[in-house]
């Protein structure tokens, strides 16, 4: 069975009016879970679309990228991403222009979640917006409230009660922040423009799962790095509203974990954004869940005739990874790298998991979390 695949770009104006197609000499596309997907298309500087893309008087140009695959008598056309064209760059050596594209998911990073979306910015009357319930409920309610605040053409889906119960407190920060809880629950926050319409659908979904474990013997599991995290806390002290002696405090205990570990291990969660008198247990449970024993893995996978994008997997697809016979880890596809090189041999490399055993990378992540916590503690 002969197969030919390539990446096709379509350029439109800010209103979605088609301007022209791009058949790149090479292309890279990175699809990501709960983050903005990106792509780069390289074309000759004599390509007919270059003049429009480089015109300093034209704003808001967009591109839609497709995966085209010919297999004998069938043709697959699958939309990879769609969004605004970024900052093009040129190369004199090859007389080429590289055109970056950022998926519309980026829009979630450009809208702020404010404490009181129903009131003017000058009269917020609150420090935090509080959302409670399953993680998809919290995310969708926050997005819907702020889309309504600005009159954005976003169609926000109704919650299906997916994910774990908890609390989310938002204090003038990007809406994309709500994706953190969704990622922990292996849920996908979708944000995509409706075809031929200037409206965007916002959804939270739990994608399907690949039915069989992936092992090195399957030919799919290529390279991996796994991390087995031991439990680091058995009970969590939660600090809620108030300051000093008036600070509200609560403790959440995982008695079963404490008995299994054989010692008391305490941690502290700063939930100062909680409302006075609010139940602090969800904050403690969230922290204890993150501090429990768990295995995680990051791996590159190989495509085969029975494991192929997008027929059998996509971003967010659940997989069971079994790098060694005694360890099976449930993860999801978190990134798909699609490369169309100059020789035309398109390659697709999916990645699963988020484990990182590198101490420096983990330190950077920890510092980022501390910075975010300090920012939330500031008074505005």
N, C-alpha and C positions, 0 to 999 in steps of 0.2 A: 504494500500500500504506500503510494507516494504522497508526501505531504509537503506543502510549501506554505510558509507563514511569513508575515511581515506586519509592520506597524504603519498605520495610516493616520494622518492628522487632518482635521478640518478646521479652518479658521472662520470665526464669525465676529460680528461687531458686538457691542455691549448688549444689544437687544436680540441677539440670536440670529441675525440675518447672515446667511452663508456668503462668505467672500471668496473662498478658494480652498483647494486641497493641498496637502504637503505629503510628498513621498520622500522621506528623509534618506540621506545616504547612510546615516546611522542614527540609532535612537536608544535611549535608556529610559526605563519606566520603573518606578518603585511604588508598588501598592502597599499601603500600611493600614494596620488595624488601629482604629481610634486615633488617627493622626492624619495630617494632610498628605495625600499621595503626590508624587512629583514626577516630572518627566523632562527630558532634554531631547530636542530634535535638531539634528545638524543638516543643513542644506547648503547648496552653492549660493554664493552671494549674488548670483545672477538669477536666482529663482524668482518667478513673477510675484510671489507674496512678500518678498523681502522689503520692497519699497514701502508697502503698506505697514508692515510690522515696525519698520524703523522710522516711520513718519512721526516727528515730534509733536505734531498737532493732533494725532489720533490717540484717544484714551480708551481704556476698557476693552481692548481686543481680547477675545477668548479663543480657546482651542479645545476640540474634542478629539480624543485619541481612541483608535479602534485597533483591536487585534484581528487581522484577517488571516484565515487559515483555509487553504484549499486541500481537500483530501479526496482524491479520485474525482467523483462527480458531485461532491458536496462542498458547500462554502459556509464557513462560520464567520460571523461578524459580531464581535463582542466588545462593548464599550468598556474601556479601561479606566478612563478618568475624563473629567471635564472641568475647566476652570480658566482663570485669567492667565494671559501670557505675562511672564515676568520681565526680567531685564536681559535683553539679547546681548550677546558678545560676538566679536568677530575675530577671525584669524587671517592675517595677510599671507601666511605661508601657503595655505591651501585655498585661499579665497572662499572661505566658508563662514556661515553665521550659525551660531548655536542659539536655539530658541527654547527657553525654559517655560514650563507650564506647571502651575500649582493648582491642585484640585480644589473645588469649591468648599470642601471641608474646612479649608483655611478660614472661611468666613466666621466660623465659630470662635476662632482665636481673636477676631477683630471686633467682637461685640462684648461689652462688659455686662456681667450680671450684677445688678445694683440691689441695695438692701430692700427697697420698696418700689418695685416696677410700676405700681399703680399710681405713684405720685411723681410730680416734677422733680428733677434732680436737685433743685434748690430747696426742696421741702421733703427730704426723705423721711425724717422722723424715726429712723432706726439705724442701727449700726450693721446689722446682718439680715439677710433673707434666710429663713429657716425652711428646709424641705425635709419631710420625714416619709418613711415607707420603703418599699423595695427600690433597688438602685435605678431601675428604669423609670419608676414613678418620679423620683427626685430629679433625674436628668431631664425628662420630658417636661415636667412642670416648670423648671427653671428656664428652659429654652422657650417654652410657649409664652411665659410671662414677659420675657424680655423682647421676644419677637412682636408681641402685641404692643409693648411700650413704644417701639420704633415703627410700627406699621410695616414690618417686613413681610414679603410674600412667601412665608414659610408655612407649609402644611405639616403641623406637628401631630404625629400619630398618638392615639390613646394608649395609656399604659396597659400592659398585659400582666403586670405584677411579677416581672422577671427580676431575678437577683435577690440578694440578701437585704433584710430590713436594716435600716440605719438612719442617720441624720446627716444632712449636708448644710453647712452654713457658708454663705457666700457674701463677700464684702468687697464689692467693686473689683472684680477679677474676671478674666476671660471666661466666656461660657464653656469653652473647651475643657475647663477644669472638671466639669461633671463627668468627663469620660474616665477619670481615674478609677472611680468606683465600678464603672462598667467593665473596665479591663480586668479588675480583680475578679469579677464574676464571669469573665469570658463571654461578655456580651459585646455586640457590635453596634456602634453608633453610626448610623447611615445618614448621609447628607448629599442629596443628588438632585440636579435639576430635571424637571419633567421634560421629556422630549417635546420640542416645538412649543414650549410654554415658558414664560418667565416666572415660574413658581418652583419652589424647592421642597422636596419631601424630607422630613426628618423622622427617622425610625430608630427603634432599638430592637434588635433581633438576636436570637440564639441560633446560630447557623447549624446546619446538619453535621453529622459526624461520619468520618470514613469508617466502614464497618469492620476492618481487620487491623490488628496491631501491625505497626511498621517496625521491622527488624532489619539488621544489616543483611540478613539472608534474603530479604524481600527485594533487595536491589534499590529500594527507595531511600532508606536511612543511610546517608552518605558519611557525614561527619557530625560529631556532637560533643557537647560539654554539659555535664549534669552536675547539679549541686543538691546535696541533701542537707537541709537546714534543721538543726535541732531546735527544740522548744527553748525560748529565751525568757519567757514570762509565764507565770501561772495566775497572776492576779494583777489588775490594773486599777490604779487610783486615778480618778477623773476629776479635774478641776473645772467647774462650770462658771456661772456668772458671778460677778462680785470681785472685790479686791481685798487683800490682807485678811484680817480676821473674819470679814464678811463673805469670803470666798465660799461658794457652794462646792462640797466635795462628796464623792461617792466612791465605792470600791466594787469592782466586778471580779468574781472568782470563778475560775474553771476548776472545780473540785476534782473532776476525773483526771485532768492533766496533772494537777498537783499531786494526786495519789500515785500516778504512774511515774512521775519524775522523782518523787521522794524528797522534794524540798519546796519551800516557798520562794518564789521569784517575783518581785514587784516591779512594775513600771508606772510611768506617769503619762497621762494624756491631757494636753491642754485643750479644753473645750470652752474657752472663755466666750466664744461667740454664741453659746447656747442661751436660750431665753431663761430668765429667772424662774426657778421652780421647775424647769424642764427635766424630763427623765434623762439621766446621764448614762444609763446602762448601754444604749446602742453605741455610744462612743467607745466605751470600754470593750464591748464585744468585738467591734471592728479591730481595735488594737490587738486584742488577744488572738484573733484569727490570723493576723499578719505575723504574730510572734510564735505560732504553733509549728510543730514539726511537719515538714513538707518537702517533697522532692520537686525540683524544677529542672528544665533542660532547655538548651538552645541548640538547634541543629539545622543543617542544610539538607534538603531532600532532593532526590533525583526524580525527574519525570520518567514514567514508563507508559507503555500502551494502555495500562489499566489505571494509571494514576496521572491524570492529565488536567491541566487548567484550560477552561473553566468547567469541564464536563463533570469531574469527580471531586474537585476541591476548589475553594476560593478563599478570600480573606475571611478569617473567623471560623473556618471549618474545624471541627474537633478531630483530633487524632490521638491515638494511643501509641506512644513511642516506647519501644522496648530495646534499648541499646545493649543490654546484657540480659540473660535469661531470668535473673532474679529481680529485675527492676522494670516495672511498667509505669509510665507517667502519662497522665492525661494532659494534653496541651491543645492549643489552637494554632492555626496558621496566622502568623503575625506580620509577615512581609512576603511579597512576591516580587522578585527582581526579574524584569524582562529586558533582554538586551538584543538589539538588532544591529549587528556589526556590519562593517563594510563588505564582508564576504557573503552577507545575506543569510548566514546560518543562525537563525533566531534561537535564543536559549531562554529557558524559564527556570528559575531556581526559587522554590518556595522555602521559607524559613518558619520554624515553629518554636514557640517558647520564648521566655524572657530571662532565663537564668544567666547570671554573670558571676563567675567565680574570681574574676580579677579584682584584687583588693583596691587598686586605685580607682577603677570604675565604680565600685560599690561605695567608696568614700565620696566620690563626686556626687553620686545620687543622694547620699546621706546629707551632704552639705546643702544640696538643693532643697531637700525637705526641711532642713533647719531654717534656711533663708525664707522659705514660704511661710513657715510657722511664725518667724519673727515679723514678717510683713503683716500677717493677720493680727498680731498682737499690738501693732501700732494704732494709735488713735488718729482719726482723720478729721 
